[in-house]
Amino acid sequence: HDFDTVLRAIQLGVSSVMFDGSHLPYEENVTQTREIVRVAHAFGVAVEGELGHVGGSAVADAPATQSLFTEPDSVADFVARTGVDTLAISFGNVHGPYRGRPHLDTERVRRIANLVDTPLVMHGGSCLAAADYRAAIEAGITNIHFYTSIASGVWGHLNQAIGDAGHTPVYHEMVGWTMDHFYRETVHVFEMLGSIGQAVGIDPFEAMAE
């Protein structure tokens, strides 16, 4: 959310940044995102913007949530005026675990995908059914952020690993087991989402910035 923090990350040499100005009035979101893009592209850094607000699971079933969804009629203008490389959108997705059955507006995703060529990003990709992922991808989502369900499974994995080891583990063993859990679960997610072998078709960040 913080403009200065994103600029600092660019100065430190990251290859991509995400600026979430969705909490700002529309014109201010455009202005700040556009400035981030201007600076980032000068350093060959890709930028993800956000239009429509993706909240936490506390708002997943709130009646007002739909008012935070991305408005398709604003997307083409936002992309054209900011020059973002990817765009995070809101269509019923939330950060963290979902409260009850999520209601993803994939028709909204489809409408947006038909309006712009910019890759569309889904935040809040954990804890969904396989059918939800397929529907989102088929509608036009090309990037899914996935963390909560992997991280929440670490403790169970550690308990199993400690029991199998038969001794009191030292710190580096637990770090190794945690990394193993993340690796295995990430591969599983890649397989589930059809991501294996897809990186070959992605332009390098330098090409995106040109």
Z-matrix of the N, CA and C atoms (Angstrom, degrees):
N
C 1 1.453
C 2 1.524 1 111.79
N 3 1.325 2 117.14 1 -23.28
C 4 1.455 3 121.14 2 -169.74
C 5 1.521 4 111.22 3 -94.55
N 6 1.319 5 115.72 4 120.42
C 7 1.461 6 122.64 5 -177.36
C 8 1.526 7 111.40 6 -58.14
N 9 1.326 8 117.04 7 -48.54
C 10 1.466 9 121.08 8 -176.61
C 11 1.526 10 111.98 9 -65.37
N 12 1.325 11 117.60 10 -35.64
C 13 1.461 12 120.74 11 178.73
C 14 1.520 13 111.02 12 -64.86
N 15 1.328 14 116.76 13 -40.89
C 16 1.465 15 120.54 14 178.33
C 17 1.522 16 110.29 15 -64.42
N 18 1.322 17 117.66 16 -43.20
C 19 1.463 18 120.53 17 177.89
C 20 1.527 19 110.92 18 -62.26
N 21 1.313 20 116.73 19 -38.42
C 22 1.468 21 120.81 20 178.38
C 23 1.523 22 110.45 21 -64.13
N 24 1.321 23 117.26 22 -40.52
C 25 1.463 24 121.02 23 178.29
C 26 1.526 25 110.87 24 -62.24
N 27 1.328 26 116.70 25 -39.78
C 28 1.465 27 120.70 26 177.51
C 29 1.524 28 109.93 27 -62.33
N 30 1.327 29 116.95 28 -43.52
C 31 1.458 30 121.33 29 179.25
C 32 1.525 31 111.78 30 -62.66
N 33 1.329 32 116.75 31 -30.87
C 34 1.465 33 120.94 32 -178.58
C 35 1.525 34 112.73 33 -79.68
N 36 1.333 35 117.57 34 -9.12
C 37 1.457 36 119.82 35 172.24
C 38 1.508 37 117.21 36 102.66
N 39 1.336 38 119.25 37 16.86
C 40 1.464 39 119.40 38 177.18
C 41 1.528 40 109.65 39 -66.32
N 42 1.325 41 116.94 40 158.93
C 43 1.466 42 120.80 41 -177.25
C 44 1.523 43 113.02 42 -94.83
N 45 1.327 44 117.32 43 -13.99
C 46 1.462 45 120.62 44 175.99
C 47 1.522 46 109.05 45 -156.21
N 48 1.325 47 115.98 46 152.38
C 49 1.460 48 121.23 47 178.53
C 50 1.522 49 109.06 48 -134.27
N 51 1.329 50 115.41 49 157.89
C 52 1.453 51 121.20 50 174.77
C 53 1.522 52 107.24 51 -123.17
N 54 1.332 53 116.48 52 122.12
C 55 1.461 54 120.07 53 175.93
C 56 1.517 55 108.76 54 -111.98
N 57 1.316 56 116.35 55 118.33
C 58 1.458 57 122.03 56 -179.43
C 59 1.521 58 109.69 57 -101.43
N 60 1.312 59 115.24 58 97.73
C 61 1.459 60 120.45 59 176.41
C 62 1.513 61 112.14 60 -103.30
N 63 1.330 62 116.57 61 18.99
C 64 1.462 63 120.64 62 -174.82
C 65 1.526 64 113.08 63 -66.73
N 66 1.335 65 116.75 64 -18.86
C 67 1.463 66 120.29 65 178.81
C 68 1.522 67 111.78 66 -81.09
N 69 1.326 68 116.07 67 -8.99
C 70 1.459 69 121.74 68 -177.47
C 71 1.526 70 110.79 69 -90.80
N 72 1.339 71 117.76 70 159.90
C 73 1.462 72 119.56 71 169.09
C 74 1.531 73 109.43 72 -56.77
N 75 1.318 74 117.07 73 151.61
C 76 1.465 75 121.26 74 -172.41
C 77 1.529 76 112.89 75 -51.67
N 78 1.319 77 118.25 76 -51.44
C 79 1.465 78 120.64 77 -176.26
C 80 1.521 79 111.68 78 -63.70
N 81 1.335 80 117.39 79 -35.64
C 82 1.462 81 120.08 80 177.98
C 83 1.521 82 110.57 81 -69.88
N 84 1.317 83 117.27 82 -36.79
C 85 1.468 84 121.27 83 175.14
C 86 1.523 85 109.67 84 -60.47
N 87 1.323 86 116.84 85 -45.28
C 88 1.465 87 121.29 86 178.01
C 89 1.522 88 110.52 87 -60.17
N 90 1.319 89 116.95 88 -48.51
C 91 1.466 90 121.51 89 -176.17
C 92 1.524 91 111.97 90 -61.88
N 93 1.330 92 116.87 91 -48.59
C 94 1.460 93 119.53 92 -177.40
C 95 1.527 94 111.75 93 -70.46
N 96 1.329 95 116.91 94 -40.46
C 97 1.465 96 119.48 95 179.02
C 98 1.517 97 110.46 96 -64.13
N 99 1.320 98 117.46 97 -42.00
C 100 1.465 99 121.48 98 179.45
C 101 1.523 100 111.38 99 -60.58
N 102 1.321 101 117.38 100 -39.94
C 103 1.464 102 120.55 101 179.25
C 104 1.527 103 110.89 102 -68.33
N 105 1.336 104 116.95 103 -39.78
C 106 1.461 105 120.46 104 175.24
C 107 1.523 106 109.81 105 -59.39
N 108 1.323 107 117.11 106 -45.65
C 109 1.467 108 121.66 107 -179.91
C 110 1.523 109 110.50 108 -61.34
N 111 1.326 110 117.35 109 -43.37
C 112 1.468 111 120.92 110 -179.24
C 113 1.519 112 111.02 111 -57.87
N 114 1.318 113 116.58 112 -47.59
C 115 1.464 114 120.79 113 -178.92
C 116 1.526 115 110.63 114 -70.41
N 117 1.323 116 116.91 115 -45.75
C 118 1.467 117 121.05 116 -176.34
C 119 1.519 118 111.79 117 -62.12
N 120 1.314 119 117.45 118 -44.91
C 121 1.465 120 120.11 119 -178.28
C 122 1.523 121 112.03 120 -65.69
N 123 1.317 122 117.09 121 -27.59
C 124 1.465 123 120.19 122 176.49
C 125 1.521 124 111.17 123 -64.70
N 126 1.340 125 116.73 124 -23.31
C 127 1.461 126 122.43 125 178.67
C 128 1.527 127 112.17 126 -106.07
N 129 1.331 128 117.50 127 10.57
C 130 1.459 129 120.68 128 -179.45
C 131 1.510 130 113.47 129 70.29
N 132 1.323 131 116.87 130 27.47
C 133 1.464 132 122.37 131 -178.35
C 134 1.528 133 109.60 132 -103.99
N 135 1.327 134 116.82 133 130.12
C 136 1.464 135 121.89 134 179.17
C 137 1.528 136 110.14 135 -79.98
N 138 1.324 137 115.93 136 152.59
C 139 1.465 138 121.18 137 -176.83
C 140 1.528 139 111.10 138 -128.11
N 141 1.331 140 114.66 139 131.19
C 142 1.462 141 121.51 140 170.55
C 143 1.521 142 108.39 141 -104.35
N 144 1.318 143 116.46 142 125.54
C 145 1.454 144 121.05 143 175.29
C 146 1.513 145 110.05 144 -103.36
N 147 1.324 146 116.91 145 176.19
C 148 1.464 147 120.35 146 177.77
C 149 1.521 148 109.85 147 -139.27
N 150 1.315 149 115.11 148 133.80
C 151 1.460 150 122.22 149 177.01
C 152 1.523 151 107.86 150 -131.40
N 153 1.330 152 116.21 151 124.04
C 154 1.458 153 119.89 152 -167.72
C 155 1.516 154 106.90 153 89.57
N 156 1.307 155 117.77 154 145.25
C 157 1.467 156 120.26 155 -171.75
C 158 1.526 157 112.23 156 -103.04
N 159 1.340 158 115.64 157 126.83
C 160 1.466 159 122.06 158 175.60
C 161 1.519 160 107.71 159 -98.99
N 162 1.327 161 116.91 160 107.79
C 163 1.457 162 120.43 161 -177.10
C 164 1.513 163 112.24 162 -89.55
N 165 1.342 164 115.81 163 -166.99
C 166 1.451 165 121.45 164 176.58
C 167 1.512 166 110.68 165 -92.18
N 168 1.332 167 116.00 166 177.50
C 169 1.460 168 120.35 167 -175.73
C 170 1.521 169 112.71 168 -64.68
N 171 1.328 170 117.85 169 -17.30
C 172 1.464 171 120.42 170 -179.99
C 173 1.523 172 112.13 171 -64.83
N 174 1.352 173 116.45 172 -20.95
C 175 1.463 174 119.08 173 -179.14
C 176 1.516 175 111.64 174 -107.67
N 177 1.324 176 117.02 175 8.84
C 178 1.461 177 120.25 176 -172.51
C 179 1.517 178 113.42 177 -59.49
N 180 1.335 179 117.32 178 -34.15
C 181 1.452 180 118.78 179 -177.78
C 182 1.527 181 112.19 180 -117.35
N 183 1.328 182 116.51 181 21.13
C 184 1.457 183 120.06 182 179.23
C 185 1.524 184 110.13 183 -78.51
N 186 1.350 185 117.86 184 141.57
C 187 1.457 186 120.54 185 -178.55
C 188 1.522 187 113.75 186 -58.63
N 189 1.351 188 116.48 187 -29.87
C 190 1.461 189 119.14 188 -175.35
C 191 1.518 190 113.10 189 -83.31
N 192 1.323 191 117.83 190 -4.06
C 193 1.454 192 120.23 191 -174.23
C 194 1.520 193 112.20 192 -55.56
N 195 1.322 194 117.93 193 -40.50
C 196 1.454 195 120.50 194 -175.50
C 197 1.524 196 112.17 195 -62.18
N 198 1.307 197 117.28 196 -24.72
C 199 1.464 198 120.02 197 177.74
C 200 1.522 199 111.41 198 -67.57
N 201 1.344 200 116.94 199 -15.45
C 202 1.460 201 121.72 200 179.37
C 203 1.523 202 112.23 201 -93.65
N 204 1.331 203 117.50 202 -5.44
C 205 1.460 204 120.74 203 -178.17
C 206 1.534 205 110.40 204 -65.05
N 207 1.312 206 115.83 205 154.50
C 208 1.460 207 121.36 206 176.88
C 209 1.522 208 109.99 207 -65.60
N 210 1.322 209 115.77 208 131.31
C 211 1.457 210 121.40 209 178.21
C 212 1.534 211 109.27 210 -87.78
N 213 1.330 212 118.22 211 112.61
C 214 1.470 213 120.73 212 -176.38
C 215 1.525 214 113.95 213 -53.14
N 216 1.325 215 117.64 214 -35.64
C 217 1.461 216 120.39 215 -176.68
C 218 1.526 217 112.94 216 -66.57
N 219 1.329 218 117.91 217 -16.13
C 220 1.469 219 121.21 218 -179.18
C 221 1.523 220 112.93 219 -96.29
N 222 1.318 221 117.55 220 -12.88
C 223 1.462 222 120.92 221 -169.70
C 224 1.522 223 112.67 222 -66.12
N 225 1.323 224 117.83 223 -49.30
C 226 1.464 225 120.32 224 -177.27
C 227 1.523 226 110.91 225 -60.09
N 228 1.324 227 116.74 226 -41.42
C 229 1.463 228 120.94 227 178.55
C 230 1.519 229 110.69 228 -63.67
N 231 1.328 230 117.07 229 -44.32
C 232 1.464 231 121.26 230 -178.68
C 233 1.526 232 111.04 231 -62.12
N 234 1.321 233 116.72 232 -46.76
C 235 1.464 234 120.97 233 -178.80
C 236 1.524 235 110.69 234 -64.61
N 237 1.322 236 117.18 235 -43.94
C 238 1.462 237 120.97 236 -178.13
C 239 1.522 238 111.77 237 -64.95
N 240 1.309 239 117.35 238 -39.00
C 241 1.460 240 120.78 239 -175.38
C 242 1.518 241 113.42 240 -83.49
N 243 1.317 242 117.88 241 -23.22
C 244 1.469 243 119.96 242 -178.57
C 245 1.519 244 112.98 243 -100.39
N 246 1.332 245 117.64 244 -33.74
C 247 1.461 246 120.75 245 -176.93
C 248 1.511 247 114.10 246 76.53
N 249 1.335 248 118.26 247 23.34
C 250 1.465 249 120.47 248 -179.95
C 251 1.525 250 111.08 249 -61.54
N 252 1.326 251 115.72 250 150.07
C 253 1.465 252 121.57 251 179.79
C 254 1.521 253 111.81 252 -84.75
N 255 1.325 254 116.79 253 -33.24
C 256 1.464 255 122.62 254 175.64
C 257 1.520 256 107.75 255 -140.18
N 258 1.343 257 115.87 256 159.26
C 259 1.458 258 119.38 257 -176.25
C 260 1.522 259 110.88 258 -134.83
N 261 1.337 260 116.14 259 120.90
C 262 1.464 261 121.65 260 174.12
C 263 1.521 262 108.49 261 -82.66
N 264 1.332 263 116.28 262 132.11
C 265 1.456 264 120.49 263 -178.29
C 266 1.526 265 110.65 264 -124.07
N 267 1.322 266 115.02 265 163.02
C 268 1.462 267 121.96 266 -179.78
C 269 1.518 268 109.22 267 -115.60
N 270 1.344 269 115.60 268 125.25
C 271 1.464 270 119.83 269 -179.43
C 272 1.531 271 111.27 270 -148.17
N 273 1.330 272 115.47 271 32.45
C 274 1.463 273 121.31 272 -177.86
C 275 1.509 274 113.14 273 108.94
N 276 1.317 275 117.76 274 -2.90
C 277 1.456 276 123.35 275 177.69
C 278 1.527 277 109.95 276 -83.31
N 279 1.345 278 116.46 277 147.97
C 280 1.462 279 121.30 278 179.72
C 281 1.523 280 109.67 279 -138.43
N 282 1.336 281 115.57 280 156.37
C 283 1.456 282 120.42 281 173.53
C 284 1.527 283 109.35 282 -74.84
N 285 1.328 284 115.74 283 143.75
C 286 1.454 285 119.68 284 177.10
C 287 1.518 286 111.70 285 82.49
N 288 1.343 287 116.31 286 -174.08
C 289 1.473 288 120.03 287 -177.79
C 290 1.525 289 111.45 288 -68.47
N 291 1.318 290 115.49 289 146.06
C 292 1.461 291 120.84 290 179.30
C 293 1.524 292 110.44 291 -81.99
N 294 1.316 293 116.29 292 144.28
C 295 1.462 294 122.26 293 175.33
C 296 1.524 295 107.47 294 -95.56
N 297 1.313 296 115.53 295 101.34
C 298 1.455 297 119.05 296 -176.93
C 299 1.520 298 111.28 297 80.97
N 300 1.296 299 115.71 298 -169.59
C 301 1.454 300 122.26 299 -177.72
C 302 1.526 301 110.36 300 -75.46
N 303 1.338 302 118.58 301 120.96
C 304 1.464 303 120.00 302 179.45
C 305 1.525 304 111.43 303 -69.54
N 306 1.311 305 115.08 304 151.27
C 307 1.460 306 120.84 305 177.38
C 308 1.529 307 107.61 306 -117.72
N 309 1.318 308 115.82 307 90.29
C 310 1.457 309 121.34 308 -176.89
C 311 1.525 310 110.02 309 -85.83
N 312 1.321 311 115.53 310 126.05
C 313 1.461 312 121.55 311 -179.69
C 314 1.528 313 108.74 312 -87.04
N 315 1.328 314 116.32 313 76.13
C 316 1.464 315 120.11 314 -176.71
C 317 1.524 316 112.11 315 -69.93
N 318 1.314 317 117.93 316 -22.28
C 319 1.468 318 119.59 317 175.15
C 320 1.523 319 110.15 318 -65.64
N 321 1.327 320 116.79 319 -34.19
C 322 1.465 321 121.12 320 175.24
C 323 1.530 322 109.87 321 -64.50
N 324 1.332 323 116.27 322 -42.28
C 325 1.470 324 120.34 323 176.95
C 326 1.521 325 110.07 324 -59.06
N 327 1.317 326 116.41 325 -45.06
C 328 1.465 327 121.23 326 -178.83
C 329 1.530 328 111.24 327 -61.32
N 330 1.308 329 116.41 328 -41.94
C 331 1.466 330 120.17 329 178.54
C 332 1.520 331 110.66 330 -62.49
N 333 1.324 332 116.43 331 -43.56
C 334 1.466 333 120.49 332 -179.69
C 335 1.521 334 110.60 333 -65.51
N 336 1.328 335 117.03 334 -43.86
C 337 1.466 336 121.22 335 -179.13
C 338 1.520 337 111.63 336 -61.72
N 339 1.311 338 117.31 337 -29.05
C 340 1.462 339 121.00 338 178.60
C 341 1.523 340 112.75 339 -78.47
N 342 1.333 341 116.29 340 -12.61
C 343 1.458 342 120.68 341 -177.20
C 344 1.522 343 113.58 342 -96.75
N 345 1.340 344 117.37 343 -26.39
C 346 1.468 345 121.03 344 -177.44
C 347 1.525 346 110.24 345 -137.96
N 348 1.333 347 115.38 346 155.25
C 349 1.465 348 120.87 347 176.28
C 350 1.522 349 111.88 348 -92.30
N 351 1.310 350 117.61 349 -7.58
C 352 1.460 351 122.30 350 -177.87
C 353 1.530 352 110.65 351 -64.03
N 354 1.345 353 117.94 352 131.58
C 355 1.471 354 120.43 353 177.54
C 356 1.527 355 111.55 354 -56.38
N 357 1.324 356 116.20 355 134.56
C 358 1.463 357 121.85 356 -177.87
C 359 1.523 358 110.57 357 -99.86
N 360 1.335 359 116.03 358 136.83
C 361 1.461 360 123.28 359 -173.76
C 362 1.527 361 110.24 360 -112.87
N 363 1.329 362 115.18 361 138.73
C 364 1.464 363 121.68 362 176.20
C 365 1.522 364 109.41 363 -112.27
N 366 1.323 365 117.45 364 114.34
C 367 1.461 366 121.46 365 170.68
C 368 1.525 367 108.04 366 -86.58
N 369 1.322 368 116.91 367 154.35
C 370 1.459 369 119.67 368 179.62
C 371 1.514 370 112.15 369 76.61
N 372 1.338 371 116.01 370 52.90
C 373 1.460 372 119.82 371 -176.23
C 374 1.515 373 114.99 372 -92.29
N 375 1.324 374 118.00 373 -1.15
C 376 1.463 375 120.10 374 -176.84
C 377 1.523 376 112.46 375 -80.80
N 378 1.334 377 114.30 376 156.45
C 379 1.472 378 122.33 377 166.95
C 380 1.520 379 114.28 378 66.10
N 381 1.315 380 117.96 379 26.00
C 382 1.459 381 121.33 380 176.75
C 383 1.520 382 110.20 381 -102.20
N 384 1.308 383 116.63 382 162.00
C 385 1.456 384 121.36 383 175.18
C 386 1.521 385 109.61 384 -78.16
N 387 1.328 386 116.60 385 155.25
C 388 1.462 387 120.85 386 -179.68
C 389 1.522 388 111.07 387 -56.07
N 390 1.323 389 117.03 388 -36.35
C 391 1.465 390 120.68 389 179.88
C 392 1.526 391 111.74 390 -64.15
N 393 1.341 392 116.82 391 -32.90
C 394 1.464 393 120.21 392 178.34
C 395 1.520 394 110.81 393 -67.21
N 396 1.333 395 116.52 394 -42.02
C 397 1.461 396 119.70 395 177.95
C 398 1.524 397 110.67 396 -62.89
N 399 1.318 398 116.43 397 -45.98
C 400 1.464 399 120.18 398 -179.30
C 401 1.527 400 110.91 399 -60.20
N 402 1.329 401 115.79 400 -42.85
C 403 1.463 402 119.69 401 -179.08
C 404 1.526 403 111.37 402 -64.26
N 405 1.342 404 116.86 403 -41.70
C 406 1.462 405 120.63 404 -179.77
C 407 1.525 406 111.08 405 -65.70
N 408 1.320 407 116.45 406 -43.25
C 409 1.465 408 121.02 407 -179.70
C 410 1.522 409 110.69 408 -66.88
N 411 1.313 410 117.29 409 -44.64
C 412 1.461 411 120.69 410 179.39
C 413 1.529 412 111.54 411 -63.21
N 414 1.330 413 116.68 412 -29.43
C 415 1.462 414 120.66 413 179.74
C 416 1.521 415 112.35 414 -76.65
N 417 1.357 416 117.39 415 -22.48
C 418 1.457 417 119.22 416 177.57
C 419 1.510 418 116.84 417 138.25
N 420 1.333 419 118.54 418 -0.52
C 421 1.467 420 120.69 419 176.60
C 422 1.528 421 109.14 420 -71.43
N 423 1.342 422 116.72 421 132.69
C 424 1.465 423 120.85 422 -178.99
C 425 1.525 424 113.27 423 -118.20
N 426 1.334 425 117.42 424 -7.90
C 427 1.464 426 121.54 425 -178.14
C 428 1.524 427 107.76 426 -143.50
N 429 1.339 428 117.23 427 123.04
C 430 1.461 429 121.42 428 -179.09
C 431 1.526 430 109.58 429 -120.42
N 432 1.326 431 116.50 430 123.89
C 433 1.465 432 121.48 431 176.44
C 434 1.524 433 108.44 432 -82.70
N 435 1.326 434 116.11 433 127.66
C 436 1.462 435 121.52 434 -170.77
C 437 1.524 436 108.69 435 -139.57
N 438 1.334 437 117.33 436 110.88
C 439 1.467 438 119.57 437 -178.65
C 440 1.529 439 113.89 438 -143.37
N 441 1.323 440 117.64 439 -48.45
C 442 1.464 441 121.76 440 -168.48
C 443 1.518 442 113.38 441 -54.64
N 444 1.328 443 117.26 442 -48.10
C 445 1.466 444 118.79 443 -175.43
C 446 1.528 445 111.73 444 -68.47
N 447 1.338 446 117.41 445 -30.20
C 448 1.466 447 119.87 446 176.59
C 449 1.525 448 109.79 447 -70.43
N 450 1.335 449 116.18 448 -48.20
C 451 1.465 450 120.51 449 -177.35
C 452 1.522 451 111.65 450 -63.91
N 453 1.327 452 117.32 451 -37.83
C 454 1.460 453 119.78 452 -177.48
C 455 1.523 454 112.56 453 -70.72
N 456 1.324 455 117.59 454 -15.14
C 457 1.455 456 120.75 455 178.60
C 458 1.514 457 114.50 456 -90.81
N 459 1.339 458 116.94 457 -2.41
C 460 1.463 459 120.75 458 -176.35
C 461 1.526 460 111.66 459 -62.26
N 462 1.341 461 117.58 460 -44.42
C 463 1.461 462 119.51 461 -174.16
C 464 1.525 463 111.54 462 -63.34
N 465 1.318 464 116.99 463 -41.34
C 466 1.456 465 119.84 464 177.80
C 467 1.515 466 111.48 465 -62.88
N 468 1.340 467 116.16 466 -39.41
C 469 1.464 468 120.50 467 178.24
C 470 1.527 469 110.61 468 -65.10
N 471 1.341 470 116.79 469 -41.51
C 472 1.466 471 120.41 470 179.41
C 473 1.526 472 111.12 471 -65.11
N 474 1.318 473 117.19 472 -41.52
C 475 1.466 474 119.94 473 178.09
C 476 1.525 475 111.22 474 -58.75
N 477 1.322 476 115.66 475 -42.91
C 478 1.457 477 120.33 476 179.17
C 479 1.521 478 110.87 477 -65.59
N 480 1.338 479 116.09 478 -44.11
C 481 1.463 480 120.50 479 -178.47
C 482 1.524 481 111.51 480 -65.27
N 483 1.329 482 116.89 481 -39.65
C 484 1.467 483 120.85 482 178.92
C 485 1.521 484 110.25 483 -64.92
N 486 1.326 485 116.37 484 -42.17
C 487 1.461 486 119.92 485 178.09
C 488 1.509 487 112.09 486 -63.37
N 489 1.330 488 116.56 487 -41.24
C 490 1.460 489 120.68 488 179.74
C 491 1.525 490 111.84 489 -68.15
N 492 1.349 491 116.51 490 -32.18
C 493 1.468 492 120.14 491 -177.27
C 494 1.525 493 111.52 492 -69.59
N 495 1.318 494 117.65 493 -34.15
C 496 1.455 495 121.06 494 178.17
C 497 1.512 496 114.39 495 74.90
N 498 1.324 497 117.88 496 14.94
C 499 1.461 498 120.51 497 177.05
C 500 1.526 499 108.41 498 -149.45
N 501 1.327 500 115.57 499 165.67
C 502 1.462 501 120.00 500 176.80
C 503 1.527 502 108.80 501 -72.88
N 504 1.319 503 118.12 502 117.61
C 505 1.466 504 119.76 503 -174.14
C 506 1.522 505 112.23 504 -76.06
N 507 1.314 506 114.85 505 155.32
C 508 1.456 507 120.70 506 171.33
C 509 1.526 508 107.77 507 -93.98
N 510 1.310 509 114.96 508 168.56
C 511 1.472 510 120.60 509 -171.42
C 512 1.523 511 112.66 510 -56.08
N 513 1.352 512 116.68 511 -47.82
C 514 1.467 513 118.13 512 -173.43
C 515 1.529 514 111.76 513 -65.63
N 516 1.340 515 117.24 514 -25.93
C 517 1.461 516 119.16 515 176.12
C 518 1.529 517 110.61 516 -66.65
N 519 1.329 518 116.02 517 -43.24
C 520 1.463 519 119.57 518 -179.77
C 521 1.524 520 111.51 519 -66.72
N 522 1.336 521 116.09 520 -35.97
C 523 1.468 522 119.28 521 175.79
C 524 1.525 523 109.76 522 -62.70
N 525 1.317 524 116.24 523 -43.93
C 526 1.462 525 120.59 524 179.15
C 527 1.520 526 112.26 525 -62.36
N 528 1.326 527 116.99 526 -42.09
C 529 1.472 528 120.51 527 178.84
C 530 1.532 529 110.62 528 -65.66
N 531 1.339 530 115.53 529 -37.63
C 532 1.468 531 119.12 530 178.28
C 533 1.522 532 110.68 531 -65.03
N 534 1.324 533 116.83 532 -43.67
C 535 1.461 534 120.76 533 178.44
C 536 1.522 535 110.94 534 -63.15
N 537 1.324 536 116.35 535 -38.29
C 538 1.460 537 120.55 536 178.12
C 539 1.529 538 110.52 537 -62.95
N 540 1.330 539 116.05 538 -42.07
C 541 1.469 540 120.47 539 178.09
C 542 1.526 541 110.73 540 -60.96
N 543 1.335 542 116.42 541 -47.63
C 544 1.461 543 119.69 542 -179.66
C 545 1.526 544 111.10 543 -62.26
N 546 1.322 545 116.44 544 -40.68
C 547 1.467 546 119.93 545 179.91
C 548 1.525 547 111.07 546 -61.93
N 549 1.323 548 116.20 547 -51.31
C 550 1.464 549 120.04 548 -176.77
C 551 1.528 550 111.77 549 -63.51
N 552 1.328 551 116.18 550 -42.40
C 553 1.462 552 119.55 551 -179.15
C 554 1.529 553 111.48 552 -69.61
N 555 1.331 554 116.85 553 -35.13
C 556 1.465 555 120.24 554 178.14
C 557 1.519 556 110.96 555 -66.38
N 558 1.319 557 117.17 556 -42.26
C 559 1.467 558 120.42 557 176.01
C 560 1.525 559 110.10 558 -60.15
N 561 1.330 560 116.29 559 -41.88
C 562 1.468 561 120.46 560 178.11
C 563 1.529 562 111.08 561 -59.91
N 564 1.330 563 116.24 562 -43.14
C 565 1.467 564 120.26 563 179.38
C 566 1.524 565 110.41 564 -64.71
N 567 1.340 566 116.82 565 -43.29
C 568 1.466 567 120.33 566 178.11
C 569 1.522 568 110.78 567 -57.78
N 570 1.322 569 115.88 568 -43.89
C 571 1.465 570 120.09 569 179.88
C 572 1.527 571 110.68 570 -65.09
N 573 1.326 572 116.63 571 -43.11
C 574 1.462 573 121.45 572 -178.28
C 575 1.525 574 111.85 573 -63.72
N 576 1.328 575 116.85 574 -37.50
C 577 1.455 576 121.16 575 -176.34
C 578 1.525 577 113.13 576 -89.85
N 579 1.329 578 117.06 577 -2.77
C 580 1.456 579 119.57 578 -179.64
C 581 1.511 580 113.56 579 74.82
N 582 1.338 581 116.71 580 28.72
C 583 1.466 582 121.10 581 -176.02
C 584 1.521 583 113.97 582 -88.33
N 585 1.333 584 117.63 583 -15.39
C 586 1.461 585 120.56 584 -176.88
C 587 1.527 586 109.88 585 -61.43
N 588 1.344 587 115.51 586 128.51
C 589 1.458 588 120.78 587 176.37
C 590 1.513 589 115.50 588 80.30
N 591 1.331 590 117.88 589 6.02
C 592 1.461 591 120.39 590 -175.93
C 593 1.526 592 113.80 591 -88.45
N 594 1.325 593 118.44 592 -17.43
C 595 1.463 594 120.58 593 -174.55
C 596 1.518 595 112.54 594 -64.55
N 597 1.327 596 117.46 595 -23.73
C 598 1.459 597 120.45 596 -177.91
C 599 1.520 598 111.66 597 -61.52
N 600 1.319 599 117.98 598 -24.70
C 601 1.460 600 120.81 599 -177.91
C 602 1.510 601 114.44 600 -93.64
N 603 1.332 602 117.46 601 5.61
C 604 1.462 603 121.08 602 -177.04
C 605 1.524 604 110.20 603 -96.21
N 606 1.325 605 116.33 604 130.85
C 607 1.458 606 120.73 605 177.59
C 608 1.527 607 110.05 606 -67.21
N 609 1.344 608 117.95 607 146.05
C 610 1.467 609 119.76 608 174.59
C 611 1.520 610 109.91 609 -65.06
N 612 1.331 611 116.67 610 158.49
C 613 1.457 612 120.66 611 -177.90
C 614 1.525 613 111.80 612 -57.59
N 615 1.334 614 116.56 613 -35.44
C 616 1.456 615 119.63 614 -179.31
C 617 1.523 616 110.82 615 -61.27
N 618 1.345 617 116.42 616 -39.54
C 619 1.465 618 120.35 617 179.61
C 620 1.521 619 110.75 618 -69.30
N 621 1.342 620 117.02 619 -37.40
C 622 1.464 621 120.24 620 177.99
C 623 1.525 622 111.23 621 -61.31
N 624 1.325 623 115.32 622 -36.09
C 625 1.461 624 119.62 623 -174.24
C 626 1.522 625 113.00 624 -77.39
N 627 1.325 626 117.91 625 -15.88
C 628 1.462 627 120.68 626 -177.12
C 629 1.520 628 111.76 627 -73.21
